[in-house]
Amino acid sequence: MKKKKSAMINLFLKRKYKLEATIGRIETAEGQPIVETLERKENNNLRDDPNSLQNESACIPEGTYVCKWTRSNRFSNIKKKKLGDQYTEERDAVYTYELIDVKDRAGIRIHSANWTHQLHGCIAPATVIIDMNPKGVESIGGDNKCYASQSRDAHAKLIAFTKKQDFMLTIVKHS
């Protein structure tokens, strides 16, 4: 007997663009909020190095993406293990959601972080986004004007909701 493949969950990330960051909310198709989000500011998909798909300086473009539960080399911990006179490296496997087929990008993930400088094009879930510049004053220094509170808890909440199953994420501007 063949297993019936379940339909992929459809979630929506509704964004608001601010001077220093992009904030949003991941919701179900019915509008049920799951987590708040923090990303780098909208910057026309600009990259730090135009010859690289890494070191991203901006939030990813709006669109629909498949999110796959995959192993992250960047977040997996390296352990050195001695075998006789030789050392080998092993990694504890860390899995996060990776957004697939993002235009001109690679390795875009949903992972916990508190500040935009910890994100390189990725999305940080949060329980609450604290806006430290609610009036949008440009003279306030530094990138850290929005804070993703309880990001690890929110990340765990998203994982519990999706049950580590792949899902579709449609990113749109919140009206």
matplotlib code that plots the C-alpha trace (Angstrom):
import matplotlib.pyplot as plt

x = [0.0, 1.4, 1.7, -0.5, 1.6, 0.2, -0.2, 2.5, 1.5, 1.2, 2.4, 2.6, 5.2, 3.6, 6.3, 6.6, 9.7, 11.4, 14.5, 16.8, 15.1, 12.2, 9.7, 6.9, 4.8, 4.5, 0.8, -1.3, -3.5, -6.4, -4.4, -3.5, -0.2, 2.6, 5.7, 7.0, 10.0, 13.1, 15.2, 17.7, 16.3, 15.0, 18.0, 17.1, 18.6, 22.0, 24.8, 28.1, 30.0, 28.3, 30.5, 29.2, 25.9, 26.9, 27.2, 23.8, 23.0, 19.3, 16.2, 15.3, 12.8, 9.1, 7.9, 7.0, 9.6, 9.8, 11.2, 13.1, 14.3, 18.0, 21.3, 23.2, 26.9, 27.3, 25.3, 26.6, 29.2, 32.7, 34.3, 37.9, 38.5, 41.9, 42.5, 46.0, 48.3, 45.7, 42.8, 39.5, 36.6, 33.1, 30.0, 27.0, 24.2, 22.1, 19.0, 17.0, 14.6, 16.3, 14.5, 15.1, 15.7, 16.0, 17.1, 20.9, 21.2, 22.3, 22.0, 19.1, 17.6, 15.1, 17.1, 17.2, 18.9, 18.3, 19.8, 19.9, 23.7, 23.3, 21.3, 22.9, 19.8, 18.1, 14.9, 14.8, 11.6, 10.7, 8.0, 8.0, 9.9, 10.9, 11.2, 13.8, 13.2, 9.4, 9.4, 11.9, 14.5, 17.6, 20.0, 19.9, 23.2, 23.9, 21.9, 20.5, 17.2, 14.9, 15.3, 13.9, 12.8, 12.8, 14.0, 14.9, 11.4, 9.8, 12.0, 10.9, 7.3, 7.6, 9.3, 6.5, 3.9, 5.4, 6.6, 9.9, 7.9, 8.7, 6.3, 5.6, 6.3, 4.8, 6.5, 4.4, 4.3, 1.7, -0.8]
y = [0.0, 3.4, 6.1, 9.1, 12.2, 15.0, 18.5, 21.0, 23.7, 27.2, 30.0, 33.7, 36.2, 39.6, 42.3, 46.0, 47.8, 50.2, 52.3, 50.0, 46.6, 44.6, 43.3, 40.9, 38.0, 34.4, 33.4, 30.6, 31.0, 31.7, 34.6, 32.8, 34.3, 31.9, 34.0, 37.6, 38.0, 40.2, 40.6, 43.1, 46.2, 46.1, 47.1, 45.9, 42.4, 44.0, 41.7, 42.6, 40.9, 40.8, 37.8, 35.7, 34.3, 34.8, 37.8, 39.2, 42.8, 42.9, 40.9, 38.5, 39.5, 39.0, 35.8, 32.2, 29.8, 26.1, 25.8, 22.6, 21.1, 20.7, 20.4, 23.7, 23.5, 27.0, 26.2, 22.6, 22.5, 21.2, 18.8, 17.7, 14.1, 12.4, 9.1, 8.0, 10.8, 12.3, 14.7, 14.5, 16.9, 15.8, 18.1, 17.9, 18.2, 21.3, 21.5, 24.6, 25.6, 26.6, 28.7, 27.1, 28.9, 32.5, 34.6, 35.3, 33.8, 30.6, 29.3, 31.5, 30.1, 30.7, 30.7, 32.3, 35.7, 38.9, 41.6, 42.3, 42.2, 38.5, 37.9, 37.6, 37.6, 35.1, 35.4, 35.4, 34.4, 36.2, 36.3, 40.1, 42.6, 45.6, 48.7, 51.0, 53.7, 53.8, 57.3, 56.3, 58.9, 58.4, 60.1, 57.2, 55.4, 51.7, 48.9, 47.5, 49.5, 46.4, 43.5, 40.0, 39.0, 35.3, 34.2, 30.6, 30.1, 31.5, 29.3, 26.2, 27.3, 27.4, 24.0, 22.6, 24.0, 22.7, 19.4, 19.7, 19.1, 21.2, 24.1, 26.9, 30.5, 33.4, 36.7, 39.8, 43.4, 43.9, 46.5]
z = [0.0, -1.0, 1.5, 0.7, 0.3, 2.3, 0.7, 1.5, 4.0, 2.6, 4.9, 4.3, 5.4, 5.5, 5.6, 6.6, 5.3, 7.6, 7.2, 9.1, 8.9, 7.5, 10.1, 9.4, 10.5, 9.3, 9.2, 8.0, 4.8, 7.2, 8.9, 12.1, 13.3, 14.0, 14.6, 14.0, 11.8, 11.5, 8.3, 6.9, 5.2, 1.7, -0.5, -4.1, -3.4, -3.0, -2.0, -0.2, -2.9, -6.3, -7.3, -4.4, -3.4, 0.3, 2.6, 1.9, 2.8, 2.1, 2.7, -0.1, -2.9, -2.4, -4.0, -3.2, -2.0, -1.0, 2.5, 3.1, 6.4, 5.7, 7.5, 7.8, 7.5, 8.9, 12.1, 12.7, 15.4, 14.5, 16.9, 16.6, 17.3, 17.8, 16.1, 17.0, 15.8, 13.5, 14.1, 12.3, 12.2, 12.9, 13.0, 15.2, 12.7, 13.0, 10.8, 9.8, 7.1, 3.8, 1.2, -2.2, -5.5, -4.1, -7.1, -7.0, -3.5, -1.8, 1.8, 2.8, 6.0, 8.8, 12.0, 15.4, 15.7, 17.7, 15.5, 11.8, 11.7, 12.6, 9.4, 6.0, 3.9, 6.3, 8.3, 12.1, 13.9, 17.0, 19.7, 19.6, 17.4, 19.5, 17.4, 19.0, 16.4, 16.0, 14.5, 11.8, 12.7, 10.4, 12.8, 15.3, 14.8, 14.1, 12.4, 15.7, 15.8, 15.8, 18.2, 17.7, 21.2, 22.2, 18.8, 19.8, 21.3, 18.2, 16.0, 18.0, 17.7, 13.9, 13.8, 16.0, 13.8, 10.6, 12.2, 10.2, 7.0, 3.8, 3.3, 0.8, 2.0, 0.1, 1.0, 0.4, 1.4, 4.2, 3.2]

ax = plt.figure().add_subplot(projection="3d")
ax.plot(x, y, z, "-o")
ax.set_aspect("equal")
plt.show()
